[in-house]
């Protein structure tokens, strides 16, 4: 099975095909979207794209790490890290694509208690 990595250039090419915009303008569209997401995350805002997922930051606490070369203890400061949570629709689309490639067992039926199972 060949694995393909989609790059920013691939996204620009896709925007160019779909919108029939010139390549420079398509590039600007893709860059603007990425810049908007980055700026929102820098301000600790949450980005929610319905049907796709949400981006947010999580706080990672400081800790004591080790330098792999010397083994010396090093203090690692607390920091924010970007976090992406896919939507249920995105998960379903990914699983439908996979099941079309190779048959997989069907998912278990929902619990009878009336509560939906957590994914």
C-alpha positions as CSV (number, residue, x, y, z in Angstrom):
1,X,0.0,0.0,0.0
2,X,1.5,3.4,-1.0
3,X,1.1,6.2,1.5
4,X,0.8,9.7,0.1
5,X,1.5,12.8,2.1
6,X,-0.5,15.9,1.2
7,X,1.5,19.0,1.3
8,X,0.6,22.7,1.3
9,X,1.5,22.8,-2.4
10,X,-1.1,20.0,-2.9
11,X,-3.7,22.0,-1.1
12,X,-2.9,25.1,-3.2
13,X,-3.2,23.0,-6.3
14,X,-6.6,21.6,-5.2
15,X,-7.9,25.2,-4.5
16,X,-6.7,26.2,-7.9
17,X,-8.5,23.3,-9.6
18,X,-11.8,23.8,-7.7
19,X,-12.0,27.6,-7.8
20,X,-10.2,28.2,-11.1
21,X,-8.4,31.0,-9.3
22,X,-4.8,31.8,-10.4
23,X,-2.2,29.9,-8.5
24,X,-1.0,33.0,-6.6
25,X,-4.5,33.8,-5.3
26,X,-5.0,30.1,-4.4
27,X,-1.8,30.2,-2.5
28,X,-3.0,33.4,-0.6
29,X,-6.2,31.6,0.3
30,X,-4.4,28.6,1.8
31,X,-1.9,30.9,3.6
32,X,-4.7,33.1,5.0
33,X,-6.5,30.1,6.5
34,X,-3.3,28.7,8.1
35,X,-2.3,32.2,9.4
36,X,-5.8,32.7,10.9
37,X,-5.6,29.3,12.7
38,X,-2.1,30.1,14.0
39,X,-3.1,33.6,15.2
40,X,-6.2,32.2,17.0
41,X,-4.1,29.5,18.7
42,X,-1.5,32.1,19.8
43,X,-4.3,34.0,21.5
44,X,-5.6,30.7,23.1
45,X,-8.8,31.0,21.1
46,X,-10.6,27.8,20.0
47,X,-11.2,27.2,16.3
48,X,-14.2,25.1,15.5
49,X,-14.9,24.0,11.9
50,X,-18.2,22.2,11.8
51,X,-18.0,18.8,10.2
52,X,-14.1,18.8,10.4
53,X,-13.0,19.3,14.0
54,X,-11.6,21.8,16.4
55,X,-8.2,23.3,17.2
56,X,-7.3,24.5,20.6
57,X,-4.2,24.7,22.8
58,X,-3.5,22.6,25.9
59,X,-1.2,23.6,28.7
60,X,1.6,21.2,29.3
61,X,3.1,21.5,32.8
62,X,6.8,22.0,33.4
63,X,8.8,18.9,34.3
64,X,12.4,17.7,34.9
65,X,13.8,16.0,31.8
66,X,17.1,14.6,30.9
67,X,19.7,15.5,28.3
68,X,20.0,12.4,26.1
69,X,23.7,12.9,25.5
70,X,24.9,13.7,29.0
71,X,22.1,12.3,31.1
72,X,22.1,15.6,33.1
73,X,18.8,16.8,34.5
74,X,17.2,19.7,32.6
75,X,14.2,21.8,33.6
76,X,11.6,21.8,30.9
77,X,9.3,24.9,31.3
78,X,5.5,24.8,31.0
79,X,4.2,25.5,27.5
80,X,1.1,25.5,25.3
81,X,0.8,22.9,22.6
82,X,-1.7,22.9,19.7
83,X,-4.3,20.1,19.9
84,X,-6.7,18.9,17.2
85,X,-9.9,17.0,17.9
86,X,-11.6,15.6,14.8
87,X,-15.4,15.8,14.6
88,X,-17.6,12.8,14.5
89,X,-18.3,13.4,10.8
90,X,-14.6,13.5,10.0
91,X,-14.1,10.2,11.9
92,X,-17.0,8.7,10.0
93,X,-15.6,9.9,6.6
94,X,-12.2,8.4,7.4
95,X,-13.7,5.1,8.5
96,X,-15.9,4.9,5.4
97,X,-12.9,5.5,3.2
98,X,-11.0,2.8,5.0
99,X,-13.9,0.3,4.9
100,X,-14.2,0.9,1.1
101,X,-10.6,-0.2,0.7
102,X,-10.7,-3.3,2.9
103,X,-13.7,-4.8,4.6
104,X,-13.7,-4.3,8.3
105,X,-16.0,-5.7,11.0
106,X,-19.1,-3.5,11.5
107,X,-19.1,-1.4,14.6
108,X,-20.9,-2.6,17.7
109,X,-24.5,-1.5,18.1
110,X,-25.1,1.4,20.5
111,X,-25.6,0.6,24.2
112,X,-29.2,-0.2,25.2
113,X,-29.1,2.2,28.1
114,X,-30.1,5.1,25.9
115,X,-26.7,6.8,26.2
116,X,-24.5,7.0,23.2
117,X,-21.1,5.3,23.5
118,X,-18.1,7.7,23.8
119,X,-15.6,7.6,21.0
